[in-house]
Amino acid sequence: MEPSVFLAVIAAAAMHAGWNAVLKIRLDPFLAVVLVNAACGLLALPVALYLGPPEAHVWPWIAASVAIHLIYYLTLSGAYRRADMGLVYPLARGSAPLLTTILSVTLVGEAVDAQGFLGVGLLALGILSIAWRRAGAAAFDRTALRLALMCGLSITAYTLVDGLGARSATSPHVYTSWLFVVDSLVITLFGLAWKGPRALAPTLSFIGPGLAGGAMSLAAYWISIWAMTKAPIGLVAAVRESSVLFGAVIAVVVLHEKLRPERLVAAALIVAGLVLIKLH
């Protein structure tokens, strides 16, 4: 992976952790998701209008991505409602990289050698170990665990769809800008239909954090989609999931969640995986 692409995805990982932290503000997680994504759409709209719509054959990719993202939002917000960020975030993100890499090789035919797989494997192991608790699996809220793992599957699905969709478009920027516009419209309409306008009213008190989270989410995934047109989808997805390192710091410093020693071991595994991927 080219150094510029690698560093850009690392920056995207940091921003991705930041917008997930916004979901833990004093607001229902689903309402926070609606708020952040509405902000994404508003920020992306001027770019989308300037670049113009994508070609007809690109719209099915966007439609598929929006549908999968809806599952992602519902499972992520549901998991955050039942468990803290330090548990949900690494489970959701850690379950995706290895599966994404395997599918990108077997279905798309991308070239990832043994070193690349080893790097992805170490990174995934480090991510998952961040969520480990000494009390074992019995300490997990089982519903939160299922939702986090379902969220991980949706991450794998939309990553592959968006990587291939962006490659099929004349420009990844056209694809991404319209994806965010349509996605924000769908999740907002879904929220209005499900919760009703009155239930969404509390989001108006969090416009500032929502815009900040939206800007981070927009930039993070925009960079990732661009990177997937420059490097193997699986490796980009794996590096992006290093966001759990930033998420762990946010969980401890900002959200005041307990720091566990095993997170240091997890960090070492993630860094080792990143080094192998960078040298790939």
Secondary structure, DSSP 4 states (H G I P E B T S, - for coil): --HHHHHHHHHHHHHHHHHHHHTTSSS-HHHHHHHHHHHHHHHHHHHHHHH-PPPGGGHHHHHHHHHHHHHHHHHHHHHHHHS-HHHHHHHHHHTSHHHHHHHHHHTT-----HHHHHHHHHHHHHHHHHT--TT-GGGS-HHHHHHHHHHHHHHHHHHHHHHHHHHHSS-HHHHHHHHHHHHHHHHHHHHHHHH-HHHHGGGGGGHHHHHHHHHHHHHHHHHHHHHHTTS-HHHHHHHHTTHHHHHHHHHHHTS-PPP-THHHHHHHHHHHHHHHHHT-
